[in-house]
Amino acid sequence: MAVADQPGQSAASSTTGSAANEAAVQQLCGLVSELAWRLDEHVRGSVVGMDLTAPQAVALRELDQPLTMRELAARMCCEPPNVTYVIDRLERQGLVERRPHPRDRRAKQLVLTSAGSATRDRLLKRLVHRSPLDHLTDAERANLHGLLLRAVDRPAGRLQNSGSTEV
């Protein structure tokens, strides 16, 4: 049964509801895009003087454990060939090593070197400073985290405080 065919619903009210829903979705998409832009600008500003590009910073931020190139690409929301270029540069800088995967001999794991861990720690401190999410309370950040997980259809997880950053 269509919405307009339901008891108490008129065709006009279902059209109005649909238009209101479309407007709400458009506005949310615009806000998410604006937040993504602000977060990207924040990352770019945070790496000044660190001899890192923004994609390198994102890779370091995401390397909280050994990952394959494919896993890192998924976390960075990009294609594996793009990650290869970023990791090649981080490897030349002595921040990341490719090591044999312990269970899949065809795959390599990306592992931070001690210099990479130290750089990541400095980066995370910079990313937290003046974050576009700074003005949100802990409860608001947790709520936003849950809503975003639901929006991207990922299982709910606890907002981590140790070793992670909101940026």
Steps between C-alpha positions, in 0.01 A plus 500: 500500500646839402531772762218698336280187512536459875204603714523863606762583232419715204699518179583863583640416846714216362641736235572762765665235722709382209609855417585565866699175512689594182580843643619346829722251317644778284575710806663206682713419195611862486590502870692172474689637199581821688624303802712278274651811341573654842660176622712481185614861544579425864716202401681713240567771758612250761777351284672831427864462600477121537623414148174312436220537248137479609461147354815389685354643821173312445695177440701550820184582694337177378805278565411429862586134435663301219277515191513373145493752215139402428398553864672838509337601170157416646573711810622788284201466263718473192630246252800276586723650225466841669607347831802344329626843400445640852667201667796512258568854622454411867733204455768721341467730802562204732154522661342178371626152412339231287523165677378154402144434617505236777215294349495591128833465325366689195431813707717756676415682818574866551668558834617825655870526578604655832545832315156447345342440842661816638383701196149355534489598869602859416247508217213377719575772755490760222177360357320524833609863546231737366310220331179597318331269753657668806189691598291182531459340840606139555134398489443690175808339341380155609153574359647625171723191487199271538295686241784497247557126552131445437504726193788307343341170609787385718461311826480717807821526692614681806661838442865441581695744710839331512720531196234655281399847410178656387658633184 
